[in-house]
Amino acid sequence: MANRCRIALGASLHNVLSRVKAHPQIYPAIDIAYSSAEPLNKPVTLQLPSSGLRLRFDGPDQRLRLIEVLDFSKIALVYKNQE
């Protein structure tokens, strides 16, 4: 798993962004959406189009609350060390 980036529920937005940016070959594009009017009250959405993932962080503590898989063919998922 050396070339994979682990993303887990509860991770901070800063931690996930740091990990994703460290793997540009896996995540060449990062789309971030947030409310400029209420950045601390509305969720932050991080979309990784090349991996078929959309990550949703809550606004107040910026923790990962939802991992949406938009395309299962684009990324291998691991749960309890099994794909």
mmCIF file of the N, C-alpha and C atoms, coordinates in Angstrom:
data_MODEL
# 
_entry.id   MODEL 
# 
loop_
_atom_site.group_PDB 
_atom_site.id 
_atom_site.type_symbol 
_atom_site.label_atom_id 
_atom_site.label_alt_id 
_atom_site.label_comp_id 
_atom_site.label_asym_id 
_atom_site.label_entity_id 
_atom_site.label_seq_id 
_atom_site.pdbx_PDB_ins_code 
_atom_site.Cartn_x 
_atom_site.Cartn_y 
_atom_site.Cartn_z 
_atom_site.occupancy 
_atom_site.B_iso_or_equiv 
_atom_site.pdbx_formal_charge 
_atom_site.auth_seq_id 
_atom_site.auth_comp_id 
_atom_site.auth_asym_id 
_atom_site.auth_atom_id 
_atom_site.pdbx_PDB_model_num 
ATOM 1   N N  . MET A 1 1  ? 0.803   -1.195 0.000   1.00 0.00 ? 1  MET A N  1 
ATOM 2   C CA . MET A 1 1  ? 0.000   0.000  0.000   1.00 0.00 ? 1  MET A CA 1 
ATOM 3   C C  . MET A 1 1  ? 0.845   1.258  0.000   1.00 0.00 ? 1  MET A C  1 
ATOM 4   N N  . ALA A 1 2  ? 2.081   1.155  -0.332  1.00 0.00 ? 2  ALA A N  1 
ATOM 5   C CA . ALA A 1 2  ? 2.978   2.299  -0.289  1.00 0.00 ? 2  ALA A CA 1 
ATOM 6   C C  . ALA A 1 2  ? 2.562   3.409  -1.242  1.00 0.00 ? 2  ALA A C  1 
ATOM 7   N N  . ASN A 1 3  ? 1.976   3.064  -2.384  1.00 0.00 ? 3  ASN A N  1 
ATOM 8   C CA . ASN A 1 3  ? 1.619   4.092  -3.359  1.00 0.00 ? 3  ASN A CA 1 
ATOM 9   C C  . ASN A 1 3  ? 0.176   4.566  -3.215  1.00 0.00 ? 3  ASN A C  1 
ATOM 10  N N  . ARG A 1 4  ? -0.514  4.141  -2.194  1.00 0.00 ? 4  ARG A N  1 
ATOM 11  C CA . ARG A 1 4  ? -1.902  4.548  -1.987  1.00 0.00 ? 4  ARG A CA 1 
ATOM 12  C C  . ARG A 1 4  ? -1.987  5.608  -0.906  1.00 0.00 ? 4  ARG A C  1 
ATOM 13  N N  . CYS A 1 5  ? -3.003  6.415  -1.007  1.00 0.00 ? 5  CYS A N  1 
ATOM 14  C CA . CYS A 1 5  ? -3.270  7.454  -0.029  1.00 0.00 ? 5  CYS A CA 1 
ATOM 15  C C  . CYS A 1 5  ? -4.475  7.016  0.784   1.00 0.00 ? 5  CYS A C  1 
ATOM 16  N N  . ARG A 1 6  ? -4.293  6.831  2.070   1.00 0.00 ? 6  ARG A N  1 
ATOM 17  C CA . ARG A 1 6  ? -5.406  6.405  2.929   1.00 0.00 ? 6  ARG A CA 1 
ATOM 18  C C  . ARG A 1 6  ? -6.228  7.613  3.349   1.00 0.00 ? 6  ARG A C  1 
ATOM 19  N N  . ILE A 1 7  ? -7.522  7.486  3.151   1.00 0.00 ? 7  ILE A N  1 
ATOM 20  C CA . ILE A 1 7  ? -8.463  8.515  3.553   1.00 0.00 ? 7  ILE A CA 1 
ATOM 21  C C  . ILE A 1 7  ? -9.483  7.845  4.457   1.00 0.00 ? 7  ILE A C  1 
ATOM 22  N N  . ALA A 1 8  ? -9.647  8.365  5.666   1.00 0.00 ? 8  ALA A N  1 
ATOM 23  C CA . ALA A 1 8  ? -10.547 7.735  6.637   1.00 0.00 ? 8  ALA A CA 1 
ATOM 24  C C  . ALA A 1 8  ? -11.533 8.754  7.184   1.00 0.00 ? 8  ALA A C  1 
ATOM 25  N N  . LEU A 1 9  ? -12.734 8.274  7.510   1.00 0.00 ? 9  LEU A N  1 
ATOM 26  C CA . LEU A 1 9  ? -13.734 9.126  8.142   1.00 0.00 ? 9  LEU A CA 1 
ATOM 27  C C  . LEU A 1 9  ? -13.162 9.710  9.430   1.00 0.00 ? 9  LEU A C  1 
ATOM 28  N N  . GLY A 1 10 ? -13.489 10.964 9.690   1.00 0.00 ? 10 GLY A N  1 
ATOM 29  C CA . GLY A 1 10 ? -13.001 11.633 10.879  1.00 0.00 ? 10 GLY A CA 1 
ATOM 30  C C  . GLY A 1 10 ? -11.705 12.399 10.671  1.00 0.00 ? 10 GLY A C  1 
ATOM 31  N N  . ALA A 1 11 ? -11.047 12.182 9.529   1.00 0.00 ? 11 ALA A N  1 
ATOM 32  C CA . ALA A 1 11 ? -9.798  12.896 9.241   1.00 0.00 ? 11 ALA A CA 1 
ATOM 33  C C  . ALA A 1 11 ? -10.091 14.379 9.023   1.00 0.00 ? 11 ALA A C  1 
ATOM 34  N N  . SER A 1 12 ? -9.124  15.216 9.354   1.00 0.00 ? 12 SER A N  1 
ATOM 35  C CA . SER A 1 12 ? -9.316  16.654 9.173   1.00 0.00 ? 12 SER A CA 1 
ATOM 36  C C  . SER A 1 12 ? -9.151  17.032 7.700   1.00 0.00 ? 12 SER A C  1 
ATOM 37  N N  . LEU A 1 13 ? -9.764  18.134 7.326   1.00 0.00 ? 13 LEU A N  1 
ATOM 38  C CA . LEU A 1 13 ? -9.633  18.650 5.967   1.00 0.00 ? 13 LEU A CA 1 
ATOM 39  C C  . LEU A 1 13 ? -8.171  18.906 5.641   1.00 0.00 ? 13 LEU A C  1 
ATOM 40  N N  . HIS A 1 14 ? -7.440  19.480 6.563   1.00 0.00 ? 14 HIS A N  1 
ATOM 41  C CA . HIS A 1 14 ? -6.013  19.753 6.355   1.00 0.00 ? 14 HIS A CA 1 
ATOM 42  C C  . HIS A 1 14 ? -5.236  18.472 6.091   1.00 0.00 ? 14 HIS A C  1 
ATOM 43  N N  . ASN A 1 15 ? -5.496  17.447 6.896   1.00 0.00 ? 15 ASN A N  1 
ATOM 44  C CA . ASN A 1 15 ? -4.801  16.172 6.736   1.00 0.00 ? 15 ASN A CA 1 
ATOM 45  C C  . ASN A 1 15 ? -5.089  15.547 5.374   1.00 0.00 ? 15 ASN A C  1 
ATOM 46  N N  . VAL A 1 16 ? -6.356  15.526 4.977   1.00 0.00 ? 16 VAL A N  1 
ATOM 47  C CA . VAL A 1 16 ? -6.731  14.913 3.696   1.00 0.00 ? 16 VAL A CA 1 
ATOM 48  C C  . VAL A 1 16 ? -6.132  15.699 2.535   1.00 0.00 ? 16 VAL A C  1 
ATOM 49  N N  . LEU A 1 17 ? -6.216  17.018 2.578   1.00 0.00 ? 17 LEU A N  1 
ATOM 50  C CA . LEU A 1 17 ? -5.634  17.824 1.505   1.00 0.00 ? 17 LEU A CA 1 
ATOM 51  C C  . LEU A 1 17 ? -4.127  17.609 1.405   1.00 0.00 ? 17 LEU A C  1 
ATOM 52  N N  . SER A 1 18 ? -3.450  17.522 2.540   1.00 0.00 ? 18 SER A N  1 
ATOM 53  C CA . SER A 1 18 ? -2.003  17.275 2.529   1.00 0.00 ? 18 SER A CA 1 
ATOM 54  C C  . SER A 1 18 ? -1.672  15.934 1.886   1.00 0.00 ? 18 SER A C  1 
ATOM 55  N N  . ARG A 1 19 ? -2.435  14.909 2.230   1.00 0.00 ? 19 ARG A N  1 
ATOM 56  C CA . ARG A 1 19 ? -2.206  13.573 1.676   1.00 0.00 ? 19 ARG A CA 1 
ATOM 57  C C  . ARG A 1 19 ? -2.489  13.523 0.181   1.00 0.00 ? 19 ARG A C  1 
ATOM 58  N N  . VAL A 1 20 ? -3.585  14.147 -0.222  1.00 0.00 ? 20 VAL A N  1 
ATOM 59  C CA . VAL A 1 20 ? -3.975  14.140 -1.632  1.00 0.00 ? 20 VAL A CA 1 
ATOM 60  C C  . VAL A 1 20 ? -2.959  14.910 -2.474  1.00 0.00 ? 20 VAL A C  1 
ATOM 61  N N  . LYS A 1 21 ? -2.535  16.071 -1.992  1.00 0.00 ? 21 LYS A N  1 
ATOM 62  C CA . LYS A 1 21 ? -1.553  16.874 -2.727  1.00 0.00 ? 21 LYS A CA 1 
ATOM 63  C C  . LYS A 1 21 ? -0.198  16.177 -2.828  1.00 0.00 ? 21 LYS A C  1 
ATOM 64  N N  . ALA A 1 22 ? 0.104   15.293 -1.891  1.00 0.00 ? 22 ALA A N  1 
ATOM 65  C CA . ALA A 1 22 ? 1.367   14.556 -1.915  1.00 0.00 ? 22 ALA A CA 1 
ATOM 66  C C  . ALA A 1 22 ? 1.370   13.443 -2.963  1.00 0.00 ? 22 ALA A C  1 
ATOM 67  N N  . HIS A 1 23 ? 0.195   13.139 -3.569  1.00 0.00 ? 23 HIS A N  1 
ATOM 68  C CA . HIS A 1 23 ? 0.077   12.072 -4.565  1.00 0.00 ? 23 HIS A CA 1 
ATOM 69  C C  . HIS A 1 23 ? -0.534  12.607 -5.861  1.00 0.00 ? 23 HIS A C  1 
ATOM 70  N N  . PRO A 1 24 ? 0.157   13.536 -6.534  1.00 0.00 ? 24 PRO A N  1 
ATOM 71  C CA . PRO A 1 24 ? -0.424  14.119 -7.756  1.00 0.00 ? 24 PRO A CA 1 
ATOM 72  C C  . PRO A 1 24 ? -0.614  13.113 -8.887  1.00 0.00 ? 24 PRO A C  1 
ATOM 73  N N  . GLN A 1 25 ? 0.122   12.012 -8.871  1.00 0.00 ? 25 GLN A N  1 
ATOM 74  C CA . GLN A 1 25 ? -0.054  10.992 -9.902  1.00 0.00 ? 25 GLN A CA 1 
ATOM 75  C C  . GLN A 1 25 ? -1.384  10.253 -9.727  1.00 0.00 ? 25 GLN A C  1 
ATOM 76  N N  . ILE A 1 26 ? -1.871  10.148 -8.513  1.00 0.00 ? 26 ILE A N  1 
ATOM 77  C CA . ILE A 1 26 ? -3.148  9.487  -8.234  1.00 0.00 ? 26 ILE A CA 1 
ATOM 78  C C  . ILE A 1 26 ? -4.296  10.494 -8.286  1.00 0.00 ? 26 ILE A C  1 
ATOM 79  N N  . TYR A 1 27 ? -4.044  11.704 -7.786  1.00 0.00 ? 27 TYR A N  1 
ATOM 80  C CA . TYR A 1 27 ? -5.065  12.750 -7.715  1.00 0.00 ? 27 TYR A CA 1 
ATOM 81  C C  . TYR A 1 27 ? -4.593  14.003 -8.462  1.00 0.00 ? 27 TYR A C  1 
ATOM 82  N N  . PRO A 1 28 ? -4.597  13.983 -9.779  1.00 0.00 ? 28 PRO A N  1 
ATOM 83  C CA . PRO A 1 28 ? -4.094  15.133 -10.544 1.00 0.00 ? 28 PRO A CA 1 
ATOM 84  C C  . PRO A 1 28 ? -4.980  16.369 -10.455 1.00 0.00 ? 28 PRO A C  1 
ATOM 85  N N  . ALA A 1 29 ? -6.257  16.186 -10.156 1.00 0.00 ? 29 ALA A N  1 
ATOM 86  C CA . ALA A 1 29 ? -7.177  17.318 -10.046 1.00 0.00 ? 29 ALA A CA 1 
ATOM 87  C C  . ALA A 1 29 ? -7.916  17.248 -8.723  1.00 0.00 ? 29 ALA A C  1 
ATOM 88  N N  . ILE A 1 30 ? -8.056  18.418 -8.099  1.00 0.00 ? 30 ILE A N  1 
ATOM 89  C CA . ILE A 1 30 ? -8.771  18.527 -6.835  1.00 0.00 ? 30 ILE A CA 1 
ATOM 90  C C  . ILE A 1 30 ? -9.751  19.692 -6.974  1.00 0.00 ? 30 ILE A C  1 
ATOM 91  N N  . ASP A 1 31 ? -11.019 19.430 -6.781  1.00 0.00 ? 31 ASP A N  1 
ATOM 92  C CA . ASP A 1 31 ? -12.038 20.480 -6.835  1.00 0.00 ? 31 ASP A CA 1 
ATOM 93  C C  . ASP A 1 31 ? -12.597 20.683 -5.426  1.00 0.00 ? 31 ASP A C  1 
ATOM 94  N N  . ILE A 1 32 ? -12.508 21.911 -4.923  1.00 0.00 ? 32 ILE A N  1 
ATOM 95  C CA . ILE A 1 32 ? -12.995 22.222 -3.589  1.00 0.00 ? 32 ILE A CA 1 
ATOM 96  C C  . ILE A 1 32 ? -14.179 23.177 -3.709  1.00 0.00 ? 32 ILE A C  1 
ATOM 97  N N  . ALA A 1 33 ? -15.261 22.861 -3.015  1.00 0.00 ? 33 ALA A N  1 
ATOM 98  C CA . ALA A 1 33 ? -16.446 23.733 -2.993  1.00 0.00 ? 33 ALA A CA 1 
ATOM 99  C C  . ALA A 1 33 ? -16.810 24.033 -1.548  1.00 0.00 ? 33 ALA A C  1 
ATOM 100 N N  . TYR A 1 34 ? -17.053 25.312 -1.271  1.00 0.00 ? 34 TYR A N  1 
ATOM 101 C CA . TYR A 1 34 ? -17.464 25.733 0.075   1.00 0.00 ? 34 TYR A CA 1 
ATOM 102 C C  . TYR A 1 34 ? -18.271 27.016 -0.039  1.00 0.00 ? 34 TYR A C  1 
ATOM 103 N N  . SER A 1 35 ? -18.971 27.344 1.001   1.00 0.00 ? 35 SER A N  1 
ATOM 104 C CA . SER A 1 35 ? -19.776 28.555 1.032   1.00 0.00 ? 35 SER A CA 1 
ATOM 105 C C  . SER A 1 35 ? -18.893 29.720 1.457   1.00 0.00 ? 35 SER A C  1 
ATOM 106 N N  . SER A 1 36 ? -18.724 30.702 0.581   1.00 0.00 ? 36 SER A N  1 
ATOM 107 C CA . SER A 1 36 ? -17.922 31.867 0.955   1.00 0.00 ? 36 SER A CA 1 
ATOM 108 C C  . SER A 1 36 ? -18.674 32.752 1.953   1.00 0.00 ? 36 SER A C  1 
ATOM 109 N N  . ALA A 1 37 ? -20.001 32.663 1.950   1.00 0.00 ? 37 ALA A N  1 
ATOM 110 C CA . ALA A 1 37 ? -20.803 33.452 2.879   1.00 0.00 ? 37 ALA A CA 1 
ATOM 111 C C  . ALA A 1 37 ? -20.803 32.852 4.288   1.00 0.00 ? 37 ALA A C  1 
ATOM 112 N N  . GLU A 1 38 ? -20.835 31.516 4.370   1.00 0.00 ? 38 GLU A N  1 
ATOM 113 C CA . GLU A 1 38 ? -20.869 30.834 5.670   1.00 0.00 ? 38 GLU A CA 1 
ATOM 114 C C  . GLU A 1 38 ? -19.892 29.657 5.697   1.00 0.00 ? 38 GLU A C  1 
ATOM 115 N N  . PRO A 1 39 ? -18.594 29.922 5.612   1.00 0.00 ? 39 PRO A N  1 
ATOM 116 C CA . PRO A 1 39 ? -17.631 28.820 5.515   1.00 0.00 ? 39 PRO A CA 1 
ATOM 117 C C  . PRO A 1 39 ? -17.574 27.908 6.734   1.00 0.00 ? 39 PRO A C  1 
ATOM 118 N N  . LEU A 1 40 ? -17.936 28.420 7.905   1.00 0.00 ? 40 LEU A N  1 
ATOM 119 C CA . LEU A 1 40 ? -17.890 27.590 9.109   1.00 0.00 ? 40 LEU A CA 1 
ATOM 120 C C  . LEU A 1 40 ? -19.210 26.916 9.434   1.00 0.00 ? 40 LEU A C  1 
ATOM 121 N N  . ASN A 1 41 ? -20.258 27.240 8.703   1.00 0.00 ? 41 ASN A N  1 
ATOM 122 C CA . ASN A 1 41 ? -21.562 26.634 8.967   1.00 0.00 ? 41 ASN A CA 1 
ATOM 123 C C  . ASN A 1 41 ? -21.988 25.641 7.900   1.00 0.00 ? 41 ASN A C  1 
ATOM 124 N N  . LYS A 1 42 ? -21.448 25.759 6.713   1.00 0.00 ? 42 LYS A N  1 
ATOM 125 C CA . LYS A 1 42 ? -21.812 24.884 5.591   1.00 0.00 ? 42 LYS A CA 1 
ATOM 126 C C  . LYS A 1 42 ? -20.700 23.867 5.346   1.00 0.00 ? 42 LYS A C  1 
ATOM 127 N N  . PRO A 1 43 ? -21.045 22.702 4.798   1.00 0.00 ? 43 PRO A N  1 
ATOM 128 C CA . PRO A 1 43 ? -20.013 21.687 4.537   1.00 0.00 ? 43 PRO A CA 1 
ATOM 129 C C  . PRO A 1 43 ? -19.039 22.099 3.441   1.00 0.00 ? 43 PRO A C  1 
ATOM 130 N N  . VAL A 1 44 ? -17.870 21.514 3.494   1.00 0.00 ? 44 VAL A N  1 
ATOM 131 C CA . VAL A 1 44 ? -16.841 21.679 2.467   1.00 0.00 ? 44 VAL A CA 1 
ATOM 132 C C  . VAL A 1 44 ? -16.825 20.381 1.670   1.00 0.00 ? 44 VAL A C  1 
ATOM 133 N N  . THR A 1 45 ? -16.857 20.495 0.343   1.00 0.00 ? 45 THR A N  1 
ATOM 134 C CA . THR A 1 45 ? -16.843 19.308 -0.512  1.00 0.00 ? 45 THR A CA 1 
ATOM 135 C C  . THR A 1 45 ? -15.549 19.282 -1.311  1.00 0.00 ? 45 THR A C  1 
ATOM 136 N N  . LEU A 1 46 ? -14.883 18.143 -1.267  1.00 0.00 ? 46 LEU A N  1 
ATOM 137 C CA . LEU A 1 46 ? -13.641 17.929 -1.999  1.00 0.00 ? 46 LEU A CA 1 
ATOM 138 C C  . LEU A 1 46 ? -13.916 16.834 -3.018  1.00 0.00 ? 46 LEU A C  1 
ATOM 139 N N  . GLN A 1 47 ? -13.809 17.164 -4.296  1.00 0.00 ? 47 GLN A N  1 
ATOM 140 C CA . GLN A 1 47 ? -14.067 16.177 -5.342  1.00 0.00 ? 47 GLN A CA 1 
ATOM 141 C C  . GLN A 1 47 ? -12.750 15.805 -6.009  1.00 0.00 ? 47 GLN A C  1 
ATOM 142 N N  . LEU A 1 48 ? -12.558 14.498 -6.184  1.00 0.00 ? 48 LEU A N  1 
ATOM 143 C CA . LEU A 1 48 ? -11.365 13.955 -6.825  1.00 0.00 ? 48 LEU A CA 1 
ATOM 144 C C  . LEU A 1 48 ? -11.825 13.219 -8.090  1.00 0.00 ? 48 LEU A C  1 
ATOM 145 N N  . PRO A 1 49 ? -11.993 13.946 -9.195  1.00 0.00 ? 49 PRO A N  1 
ATOM 146 C CA . PRO A 1 49 ? -12.601 13.374 -10.399 1.00 0.00 ? 49 PRO A CA 1 
ATOM 147 C C  . PRO A 1 49 ? -11.861 12.168 -10.978 1.00 0.00 ? 49 PRO A C  1 
ATOM 148 N N  . SER A 1 50 ? -10.540 12.187 -10.942 1.00 0.00 ? 50 SER A N  1 
ATOM 149 C CA . SER A 1 50 ? -9.795  11.068 -11.530 1.00 0.00 ? 50 SER A CA 1 
ATOM 150 C C  . SER A 1 50 ? -9.929  9.790  -10.716 1.00 0.00 ? 50 SER A C  1 
ATOM 151 N N  . SER A 1 51 ? -10.359 9.914  -9.463  1.00 0.00 ? 51 SER A N  1 
ATOM 152 C CA . SER A 1 51 ? -10.526 8.750  -8.601  1.00 0.00 ? 51 SER A CA 1 
ATOM 153 C C  . SER A 1 51 ? -11.983 8.395  -8.379  1.00 0.00 ? 51 SER A C  1 
ATOM 154 N N  . GLY A 1 52 ? -12.883 9.216  -8.876  1.00 0.00 ? 52 GLY A N  1 
ATOM 155 C CA . GLY A 1 52 ? -14.301 8.941  -8.712  1.00 0.00 ? 52 GLY A CA 1 
ATOM 156 C C  . GLY A 1 52 ? -14.787 9.105  -7.286  1.00 0.00 ? 52 GLY A C  1 
ATOM 157 N N  . LEU A 1 53 ? -14.149 10.000 -6.526  1.00 0.00 ? 53 LEU A N  1 
ATOM 158 C CA . LEU A 1 53 ? -14.524 10.205 -5.126  1.00 0.00 ? 53 LEU A CA 1 
ATOM 159 C C  . LEU A 1 53 ? -15.013 11.625 -4.882  1.00 0.00 ? 53 LEU A C  1 
ATOM 160 N N  . ARG A 1 54 ? -15.953 11.747 -3.947  1.00 0.00 ? 54 ARG A N  1 
ATOM 161 C CA . ARG A 1 54 ? -16.377 13.048 -3.433  1.00 0.00 ? 54 ARG A CA 1 
ATOM 162 C C  . ARG A 1 54 ? -16.367 12.930 -1.916  1.00 0.00 ? 54 ARG A C  1 
ATOM 163 N N  . LEU A 1 55 ? -15.669 13.854 -1.267  1.00 0.00 ? 55 LEU A N  1 
ATOM 164 C CA . LEU A 1 55 ? -15.500 13.830 0.179   1.00 0.00 ? 55 LEU A CA 1 
ATOM 165 C C  . LEU A 1 55 ? -16.211 15.034 0.776   1.00 0.00 ? 55 LEU A C  1 
ATOM 166 N N  . ARG A 1 56 ? -16.988 14.810 1.823   1.00 0.00 ? 56 ARG A N  1 
ATOM 167 C CA . ARG A 1 56 ? -17.730 15.902 2.450   1.00 0.00 ? 56 ARG A CA 1 
ATOM 168 C C  . ARG A 1 56 ? -17.259 16.079 3.890   1.00 0.00 ? 56 ARG A C  1 
ATOM 169 N N  . PHE A 1 57 ? -16.854 17.302 4.193   1.00 0.00 ? 57 PHE A N  1 
ATOM 170 C CA . PHE A 1 57 ? -16.389 17.666 5.526   1.00 0.00 ? 57 PHE A CA 1 
ATOM 171 C C  . PHE A 1 57 ? -17.427 18.585 6.144   1.00 0.00 ? 57 PHE A C  1 
ATOM 172 N N  . ASP A 1 58 ? -17.688 18.441 7.443   1.00 0.00 ? 58 ASP A N  1 
ATOM 173 C CA . ASP A 1 58 ? -18.622 19.371 8.061   1.00 0.00 ? 58 ASP A CA 1 
ATOM 174 C C  . ASP A 1 58 ? -17.926 20.717 8.238   1.00 0.00 ? 58 ASP A C  1 
ATOM 175 N N  . GLY A 1 59 ? -18.708 21.777 8.311   1.00 0.00 ? 59 GLY A N  1 
ATOM 176 C CA . GLY A 1 59 ? -18.155 23.117 8.387   1.00 0.00 ? 59 GLY A CA 1 
ATOM 177 C C  . GLY A 1 59 ? -17.471 23.458 9.697   1.00 0.00 ? 59 GLY A C  1 
ATOM 178 N N  . PRO A 1 60 ? -18.123 23.236 10.835  1.00 0.00 ? 60 PRO A N  1 
ATOM 179 C CA . PRO A 1 60 ? -17.552 23.698 12.105  1.00 0.00 ? 60 PRO A CA 1 
ATOM 180 C C  . PRO A 1 60 ? -16.183 23.104 12.474  1.00 0.00 ? 60 PRO A C  1 
ATOM 181 N N  . ASP A 1 61 ? -16.020 21.796 12.430  1.00 0.00 ? 61 ASP A N  1 
ATOM 182 C CA . ASP A 1 61 ? -14.714 21.243 12.825  1.00 0.00 ? 61 ASP A CA 1 
ATOM 183 C C  . ASP A 1 61 ? -13.924 20.668 11.650  1.00 0.00 ? 61 ASP A C  1 
ATOM 184 N N  . GLN A 1 62 ? -14.452 20.783 10.452  1.00 0.00 ? 62 GLN A N  1 
ATOM 185 C CA . GLN A 1 62 ? -13.766 20.380 9.216   1.00 0.00 ? 62 GLN A CA 1 
ATOM 186 C C  . GLN A 1 62 ? -13.247 18.937 9.275   1.00 0.00 ? 62 GLN A C  1 
ATOM 187 N N  . ARG A 1 63 ? -14.102 18.041 9.731   1.00 0.00 ? 63 ARG A N  1 
ATOM 188 C CA . ARG A 1 63 ? -13.771 16.615 9.770   1.00 0.00 ? 63 ARG A CA 1 
ATOM 189 C C  . ARG A 1 63 ? -14.519 15.892 8.664   1.00 0.00 ? 63 ARG A C  1 
ATOM 190 N N  . LEU A 1 64 ? -13.895 14.865 8.098   1.00 0.00 ? 64 LEU A N  1 
ATOM 191 C CA . LEU A 1 64 ? -14.500 14.086 7.024   1.00 0.00 ? 64 LEU A CA 1 
ATOM 192 C C  . LEU A 1 64 ? -15.678 13.290 7.567   1.00 0.00 ? 64 LEU A C  1 
ATOM 193 N N  . ARG A 1 65 ? -16.854 13.536 7.014   1.00 0.00 ? 65 ARG A N  1 
ATOM 194 C CA . ARG A 1 65 ? -18.073 12.874 7.488   1.00 0.00 ? 65 ARG A CA 1 
ATOM 195 C C  . ARG A 1 65 ? -18.681 11.932 6.461   1.00 0.00 ? 65 ARG A C  1 
ATOM 196 N N  . LEU A 1 66 ? -18.347 12.112 5.181   1.00 0.00 ? 66 LEU A N  1 
ATOM 197 C CA . LEU A 1 66 ? -18.956 11.292 4.145   1.00 0.00 ? 66 LEU A CA 1 
ATOM 198 C C  . LEU A 1 66 ? -17.967 11.067 3.011   1.00 0.00 ? 66 LEU A C  1 
ATOM 199 N N  . ILE A 1 67 ? -17.827 9.812  2.590   1.00 0.00 ? 67 ILE A N  1 
ATOM 200 C CA . ILE A 1 67 ? -17.031 9.462  1.423   1.00 0.00 ? 67 ILE A CA 1 
ATOM 201 C C  . ILE A 1 67 ? -17.995 8.887  0.399   1.00 0.00 ? 67 ILE A C  1 
ATOM 202 N N  . GLU A 1 68 ? -18.150 9.576  -0.710  1.00 0.00 ? 68 GLU A N  1 
ATOM 203 C CA . GLU A 1 68 ? -19.031 9.100  -1.777  1.00 0.00 ? 68 GLU A CA 1 
ATOM 204 C C  . GLU A 1 68 ? -18.178 8.535  -2.901  1.00 0.00 ? 68 GLU A C  1 
ATOM 205 N N  . VAL A 1 69 ? -18.495 7.337  -3.322  1.00 0.00 ? 69 VAL A N  1 
ATOM 206 C CA . VAL A 1 69 ? -17.812 6.729  -4.462  1.00 0.00 ? 69 VAL A CA 1 
ATOM 207 C C  . VAL A 1 69 ? -18.715 6.921  -5.669  1.00 0.00 ? 69 VAL A C  1 
ATOM 208 N N  . LEU A 1 70 ? -18.260 7.731  -6.599  1.00 0.00 ? 70 LEU A N  1 
ATOM 209 C CA . LEU A 1 70 ? -19.047 8.043  -7.784  1.00 0.00 ? 70 LEU A CA 1 
ATOM 210 C C  . LEU A 1 70 ? -18.776 7.064  -8.921  1.00 0.00 ? 70 LEU A C  1 
ATOM 211 N N  . ASP A 1 71 ? -17.578 6.463  -8.917  1.00 0.00 ? 71 ASP A N  1 
ATOM 212 C CA . ASP A 1 71 ? -17.211 5.510  -9.963  1.00 0.00 ? 71 ASP A CA 1 
ATOM 213 C C  . ASP A 1 71 ? -16.277 4.459  -9.365  1.00 0.00 ? 71 ASP A C  1 
ATOM 214 N N  . PHE A 1 72 ? -16.812 3.267  -9.125  1.00 0.00 ? 72 PHE A N  1 
ATOM 215 C CA . PHE A 1 72 ? -16.035 2.185  -8.498  1.00 0.00 ? 72 PHE A CA 1 
ATOM 216 C C  . PHE A 1 72 ? -14.900 1.681  -9.386  1.00 0.00 ? 72 PHE A C  1 
ATOM 217 N N  . SER A 1 73 ? -14.955 1.926  -10.675 1.00 0.00 ? 73 SER A N  1 
ATOM 218 C CA . SER A 1 73 ? -13.923 1.433  -11.582 1.00 0.00 ? 73 SER A CA 1 
ATOM 219 C C  . SER A 1 73 ? -12.652 2.280  -11.542 1.00 0.00 ? 73 SER A C  1 
ATOM 220 N N  . LYS A 1 74 ? -12.685 3.436  -10.897 1.00 0.00 ? 74 LYS A N  1 
ATOM 221 C CA . LYS A 1 74 ? -11.538 4.341  -10.912 1.00 0.00 ? 74 LYS A CA 1 
ATOM 222 C C  . LYS A 1 74 ? -10.582 4.182  -9.735  1.00 0.00 ? 74 LYS A C  1 
ATOM 223 N N  . ILE A 1 75 ? -11.007 3.491  -8.685  1.00 0.00 ? 75 ILE A N  1 
ATOM 224 C CA . ILE A 1 75 ? -10.159 3.401  -7.488  1.00 0.00 ? 75 ILE A CA 1 
ATOM 225 C C  . ILE A 1 75 ? -10.418 2.090  -6.750  1.00 0.00 ? 75 ILE A C  1 
ATOM 226 N N  . ALA A 1 76 ? -9.357  1.563  -6.161  1.00 0.00 ? 76 ALA A N  1 
ATOM 227 C CA . ALA A 1 76 ? -9.498  0.366  -5.331  1.00 0.00 ? 76 ALA A CA 1 
ATOM 228 C C  . ALA A 1 76 ? -9.816  0.804  -3.907  1.00 0.00 ? 76 ALA A C  1 
ATOM 229 N N  . LEU A 1 77 ? -10.836 0.214  -3.319  1.00 0.00 ? 77 LEU A N  1 
ATOM 230 C CA . LEU A 1 77 ? -11.218 0.548  -1.955  1.00 0.00 ? 77 LEU A CA 1 
ATOM 231 C C  . LEU A 1 77 ? -10.794 -0.570 -1.023  1.00 0.00 ? 77 LEU A C  1 
ATOM 232 N N  . VAL A 1 78 ? -10.323 -0.193 0.159   1.00 0.00 ? 78 VAL A N  1 
ATOM 233 C CA . VAL A 1 78 ? -9.857  -1.163 1.141   1.00 0.00 ? 78 VAL A CA 1 
ATOM 234 C C  . VAL A 1 78 ? -10.593 -0.928 2.452   1.00 0.00 ? 78 VAL A C  1 
ATOM 235 N N  . TYR A 1 79 ? -11.085 -2.031 3.036   1.00 0.00 ? 79 TYR A N  1 
ATOM 236 C CA . TYR A 1 79 ? -11.738 -1.982 4.331   1.00 0.00 ? 79 TYR A CA 1 
ATOM 237 C C  . TYR A 1 79 ? -11.179 -3.120 5.166   1.00 0.00 ? 79 TYR A C  1 
ATOM 238 N N  . LYS A 1 80 ? -10.650 -2.796 6.327   1.00 0.00 ? 80 LYS A N  1 
ATOM 239 C CA . LYS A 1 80 ? -10.026 -3.796 7.202   1.00 0.00 ? 80 LYS A CA 1 
ATOM 240 C C  . LYS A 1 80 ? -8.977  -4.603 6.448   1.00 0.00 ? 80 LYS A C  1 
ATOM 241 N N  . ASN A 1 81 ? -8.140  -3.890 5.703   1.00 0.00 ? 81 ASN A N  1 
ATOM 242 C CA . ASN A 1 81 ? -7.019  -4.450 4.938   1.00 0.00 ? 81 ASN A CA 1 
ATOM 243 C C  . ASN A 1 81 ? -7.426  -5.400 3.814   1.00 0.00 ? 81 ASN A C  1 
ATOM 244 N N  . GLN A 1 82 ? -8.661  -5.344 3.371   1.00 0.00 ? 82 GLN A N  1 
ATOM 245 C CA . GLN A 1 82 ? -9.102  -6.164 2.243   1.00 0.00 ? 82 GLN A CA 1 
ATOM 246 C C  . GLN A 1 82 ? -9.784  -5.284 1.207   1.00 0.00 ? 82 GLN A C  1 
ATOM 247 N N  . GLU A 1 83 ? -9.484  -5.553 -0.064  1.00 0.00 ? 83 GLU A N  1 
ATOM 248 C CA . GLU A 1 83 ? -10.146 -4.797 -1.133  1.00 0.00 ? 83 GLU A CA 1 
ATOM 249 C C  . GLU A 1 83 ? -11.582 -5.211 -1.260  1.00 0.00 ? 83 GLU A C  1 
# 
